[in-house]
């Protein structure tokens, strides 16, 4: 079955496995199966998966006007992404491997699906669409820097990204940490509903 195939993959090439995301029960089973092979999770995030579609989406307020991030925005996106990782996962990618972290974000910007809003040349909102097909789109990296919070930027920015996906696909999905009640409230105002418990494991 699928679990056996993933266990075999880890056995053949453990260095190929960096992140595992999925339904919590399945990820837990996989981590337990990989433990005898020497896999030790570096980070674990317990999350809830949310979904919204064309029929349930609610436009709660005028959307924030976003634009695709360009290479000239790279340093601001890197800084905001690192701040988000430190805040949400207790991880500091700039301390571990800043060159690799920056390179991955630079490559991602080249796909044209990172969206930001800037005011007075300062980044106030960012997000990216990690995957997109006719079936659905996955939103990641929703973040408002701390000194710009309390202005509904998270709500209106997420609304814009969700509409961008729903103009091209049937549904939008995202993951949110279990304990992030403020973010969950924002998504539910936009019509998102929880679908299942998820877990994200970082191995390296």
VENTATA-V68758 format. One record per helix or strand. SS is the DSSP state (H for helix, E for strand). FROM is the first residue (numbers start at 1). TO is the last residue. Records with the same first field share a line. If there is no record, write none. Layout:
SS->FROM-TO  FROM-TO
//
This chain:
H->2-12  14-16  24-35  71-89  93-109  146-148  153-166  181-189
E->19-23  43-53  67-68  114-119  122-132  137-143  171-177  193-202
//
